[in-house]
């Protein structure tokens, strides 16, 4: 269960809760923040993951395989119209996977929808990687 409901909170807080949840491995909390029909479009628009369960699994798989050394989120932008919000922010991440070090940066882009219960749910996400 969510430790903190995000009703009446801004959509940026929902994205931050998702990021905290995957970093701590709390898959239940991640699942409660995604719409059942959520879609994650892979970087470069090269594939997609569809449905809450598979979207959550993609976070769980990454978190279980990567040792996160640093994750910074900056310059959040939130555009809201009625019950739809677009959230974007810059990120920098350093992690190790299978003994190899990686550093990535780019923009994380979410579309969220406010449900009838007042909670914001992630419905669509992609990463736009810096070159």
N, C-alpha and C positions, 0 to 999 in steps of 0.2 A: 504494500500500500504506500501511497505517497506520504512522505513525512510532512509535506507541506502542500496543500492544495494551491493551485495557481489561478484560481478564479479571481477575477478582478485585478490580477497582476498584468503587467505588460508582457507582450509576446517574447521580448528579449529574456525575461526571467525563465520562461519555459525552455528556451534554447540553452540557457546556462544550466538549468536543472538536468537536461539531457546530457550535457557534457560532464557534469559532476557525476551523474549516475553511471555512465560507461567507464569513467575513470575509477570508480569504486567497485565496479562489478555488480551493481544493483539492477539486475535485469528486470525485475518487477517494476521498478520505478520508471525505467526506460519505456517499457511496454505501455504504461499508463499515460505516457505523454505523446504517443503516436496514434494517429487515426487508424482504424482497422484496414483501410484501403491505402495506406501510405505508400509512397514510392520514393526510392533513392536512386537518382540517376548517377551513374559512375562518372568519375572525372573524364573530361573530354567527350562526354555523352556516348561512351562506349559500353553500353549495357545498362541494365537496370535491375533493381531488386524491388519486388512488389509484395505488398501485404505487411501488416504489423509484425508478424512472427519472423519473417525473413529479414525485415529491416533491423529488428532488435538483434537477431542472430549475427548480422554483419558487424554490429558494434561489439558484440560479445566476442566474436572471432578475432577481431583486430585487437581488442584489449587483452585477450588471453595470449596472443602471440607476440605482442609488442611490449617492450619495457619503456614506458614513457619517461623521458628525462626532463622534458620541458614542454609546456603548452601555454602559449600566450594568445589571448583573445583581445582584439583592439578595434577601435572605431566602429562600434555597432551602429547600424542604421535600421530604423524600424519605420515602415510605411503601413498604415492601417486604414482600411476602408470597410466600414461596417464590421462584419465578422471575419474578414480576411486580413492577414498581415503578411508582409514580406520582410524577413529579417536577414540582414547580411552583416558580416563582420570579417575583418582580417584575422588571420591566424599564422602563427609560426609554431612548428612542432619539431622536436628532436626526439628520436626514439631509436631503440635497438631491436632488431629482429633477426633471429637465427645467427647471432654473433656479428651482424653487420649494422653499422651506424647509418642513420638516415636523418636528413633535415629537409623539411618541406615547408612551404608557405603558400598562401593564396587567400581566397575568399570562400567562406562557407555561406551558402545561400539556402534559406528555408522559406517555405510557404506554410503558414499556419491558419487554422480555422477555429473560431470560437464555437464550441459545442453548445447545445441547449443548456447544459449544466454550468455554463460560464467559463469553463476551462479551455485553454488554448491547446490544440492538438497539432502536431507536425503532420502535414499531409504530403509534402514534397521537399526534397533536399538534393543539392548537388554541391560538389567542391569545384571551384575554378582555381586550378593550380597556377602559380607563378612559373614562368619559364626559367 
